[in-house]
Amino acid sequence: VYGSVKQHNGCIWIYSEPSVGTTFKIYLPLTEEALSELPGEYCQNVLTGNETVIVVEDEEMVGVMVESLLKKMGYSVFYFNDPIDALEFAGSAEQRIDLLLSDVIMPSMNALELTEKLKAIKPEVNVVYMSGYTDNVIAHHGMLDSGINLLQKPFSVNALLTKIRQVLETAE
């Protein structure tokens, strides 16, 4: 959270008292930019799905949150915090895997290596990458090439669900 707030030129104020609790206040600069809007007919169907998604995220809090959200929206979700575990699952899974939602930079292998190995097992899989790193770090890992579906962290629930639907519907 601290990194995301600082990256957006904000600050965090924290106040804590024993037996009372803790208050976190996040201050972000005001923007003059208009919100981007999706066409109305697309927004009506964007939120739900029934596809199978593998989520690979080494930050457990993020992974569990994404898993919970996608399950609530109707997706069949399998969450792993290590890419090797995700590959083992995919190798033994009989069902179709429609989407890999993966963090870009992880300890055991990066998302491009994971994608290459997963597509060898499940060629039908579509991919959306997530990253909280800046563009220059992502570019160093080859993630700014055209055709890469990248979701920049932090992202909103709507941005996540919209990106997933866009990728899955494009693949149909």
BELBEL-V435460 format. One record per residue. N is the residue number from 1. RES is the residue in one small letter. BURIAL is # if it has 16 or more other ideal C-beta (glycine too) atoms within 10 Angstrom, else .. Layout:
# BELBEL-V435460
n,res,burial
N,RES,BURIAL
N,RES,BURIAL
This chain:
# BELBEL-V435460
n,res,burial
1,v,.
2,y,.
3,g,.
4,s,.
5,v,.
6,k,.
7,q,.
8,h,.
9,n,.
10,g,.
11,c,.
12,i,.
13,w,.
14,i,.
15,y,.
16,s,.
17,e,.
18,p,.
19,s,.
20,v,.
21,g,.
22,t,.
23,t,.
24,f,.
25,k,.
26,i,.
27,y,.
28,l,.
29,p,.
30,l,.
31,t,.
32,e,.
33,e,.
34,a,.
35,l,.
36,s,.
37,e,.
38,l,.
39,p,.
40,g,.
41,e,.
42,y,.
43,c,.
44,q,.
45,n,.
46,v,#
47,l,.
48,t,.
49,g,#
50,n,.
51,e,#
52,t,#
53,v,#
54,i,#
55,v,#
56,v,#
57,e,#
58,d,#
59,e,.
60,e,.
61,m,.
62,v,#
63,g,#
64,v,.
65,m,#
66,v,#
67,e,#
68,s,.
69,l,.
70,l,#
71,k,.
72,k,.
73,m,#
74,g,.
75,y,#
76,s,#
77,v,#
78,f,#
79,y,#
80,f,#
81,n,#
82,d,.
83,p,#
84,i,.
85,d,.
86,a,#
87,l,#
88,e,.
89,f,.
90,a,#
91,g,.
92,s,.
93,a,.
94,e,.
95,q,.
96,r,.
97,i,#
98,d,#
99,l,#
100,l,#
101,l,#
102,s,#
103,d,#
104,v,#
105,i,#
106,m,#
107,p,.
108,s,.
109,m,#
110,n,#
111,a,#
112,l,#
113,e,.
114,l,#
115,t,#
116,e,.
117,k,#
118,l,#
119,k,.
120,a,.
121,i,.
122,k,#
123,p,.
124,e,.
125,v,#
126,n,#
127,v,#
128,v,#
129,y,#
130,m,#
131,s,#
132,g,#
133,y,#
134,t,.
135,d,.
136,n,.
137,v,.
138,i,#
139,a,.
140,h,.
141,h,.
142,g,.
143,m,#
144,l,.
145,d,.
146,s,.
147,g,.
148,i,#
149,n,#
150,l,#
151,l,#
152,q,.
153,k,#
154,p,.
155,f,.
156,s,.
157,v,.
158,n,.
159,a,.
160,l,#
161,l,#
162,t,#
163,k,#
164,i,#
165,r,#
166,q,.
167,v,#
168,l,#
169,e,.
170,t,.
171,a,.
172,e,.
